[in-house]
Amino acid sequence: MGFNLVRWSPYLVGIFIGILSWLSFWISDRPLGASTAFARTSGMLEKLLTGDRVLENPYYQEYKPVIDWEWMLVLGVIIGSFISATLSGQFQIQFLPDFWVANFGNTVVLRLVISLIGGFFMGFGARWAGGCTSGHGISGTLQLSISSWIAVICFFVGGVITASLLY
């Protein structure tokens, strides 16, 4: 194919995200977000092990462990990422990024442990904050929610501190 989109324009992507957010409100009357999909997935996995007993959990009574539009959004992000990486010629399967190997060595198990711990804290933080970066950063700020603006400021401060420590 004649595509070689190594880097997308952040302005164009911002416009598309804005349109997607607008469509989300218009079609589903719900804000754009992804963290609830991960919580629902954990409920679906628990349901495989315990059956309908999972539905006794008050959290899963409010957020049913089912495939919904947010779950499909996350699936779409994964598929879209694959398509984008393939079209740009950047797709590759890599278990340990070069940055990881240079700083922490060639240990897959360590990376898996760190990823699991980081994923736990990200999920815990998203549930505690009542949303993830897309929920607060896109939908919440779009609605001028004070809590979302505070969350976005914290995202940026945390990102700057983390980048300063790593780079």
N, C-alpha and C positions, 0 to 999 in steps of 0.2 A: 504494500500500500504506500501511498505518497505521504502518509502522516509522519511527522517527526516532532511531536509536541513534547519537548523535553521539559519545558516550563510553561505553565499556564499563567495568563495574566491574572494577578490578584483582583483587579478591578472587575474583570469579566466573571471570575468565579464568585466574587461578592454579589454581583448582580444576580447570578443564577441562584445563589443561596437565598437572597432576598425574595426572589420569585417563588422558590420552593417553600419558604416560610409562609408567604402570602397564600399560596395554594393549600398548604397544610391547614391554616385557619379557615379558609373558605370551604374546603371539601370536608374536613373532619371536625371543625370547630375545636381543634386541639393544637397546642404549640408543638413546634419541632423539638424533638429530644430523642435520646438514645438509651439513657441509663436504665429506664424502666424495662426495656427489652431484655437487658442482661439479668435483671431481677426476675422477670417472668421466666427466662430460660432456666435459672436455678430452681424455680418452682416446678418447671416441667421435668427437670432431671430428678428432683426429689419425688415427684409424682411417679416416675418410673420405679423408684425404689420402695415407696411407701403406699402407693395407690392414692385413693381419694382422701386419705388422712391428711395430706398436705393442705387440703381446703379448710381444715379446722384452724389453721394459722390465721390470725386476724389480718396480717399483711396480705396474704394471698386471697383473703375474702375481698379486700379492696382492689388488689391488682391480680386478677385471675391469671394463673399460669397457662396462658394460651398464646398462640401466634396471632399478633395483632399488627396494625399498620406500622408501629414503631419497630417491631421485630423485622418486618419486611424492609423498613428503611435501613436498618443495620445490614441486612443481607444485600441490599442495593449498593450500600457504600463499599462493601467487600467486592462485589461484582464490578462496580464502576472503577474501583482502584485497580483491579486486575486488567480491565480493558484499557484504562489510561496508561498503565505501566507497559502493557504490551504494545500499544500504538506508538508510544514514545521510544520504544526499543530499550527501556530501562528495566524490564521484568527480569528478575533472577531469583533463584531459590538460594537463600543464604541463612544458615543456622546461627552463625556468629558474625555480626558486622565487624568490619575492620577496626572501628573505633573501640569496640568491646575487647577484641583480641589485643590491641595495643595497650589498653589500660588494665585489663583484668585477666589476660591470658586466654588460652584455648580450652576453656572448660564449659561444656554444654550444660552440665548439671548445675553449676553455679548460676548460669544465666537463667535456667528454668526456675530455680529457687528464688532468685531476685525478681523475676517476672511475676511469679505467683504472689510474693509479698507485696510488690508494687501494685498488682492488680487488685489484691484485697483492699489495700488502703485507698486506691482510686474508687472502687465500688463502695466502700464504706463512706468515703467522703461525699460521693455523689448522692447516696441515699440520705446522709445526714443533712446535706445542703438542700435537699429537695430537688435535685436536678444535676445534670452534668454540664460540661462546657457548652454543648450545643443548646441544651435547654435554657441555661442562664445566659450564655454569651450571645446567642442568636435570638431566641424567642423572648426571653425575659427582658433584655435591653430594648428590643423592638416594642415591647409593651410599657417601657419606662418603669419597670419594677425596680424599686430601691434595692431590694435584696439581690437582684441579679447584677446590678451595677457594682455593688460591693463585692459580689463573687467574682466578677470579671476583673476588678482591680486586684483582688487576691490572686487570680490566675496569672496575671501579668507579673506581679511582684514575685510570686513563686517561680515563674519561668525565668525571670531575669536572674534571680539568686541561683537557681539550678544551672543555668547556662554559664554563669560566672564561675561556679564551682567545677563544672566539667571542662570548660574550655579556657 
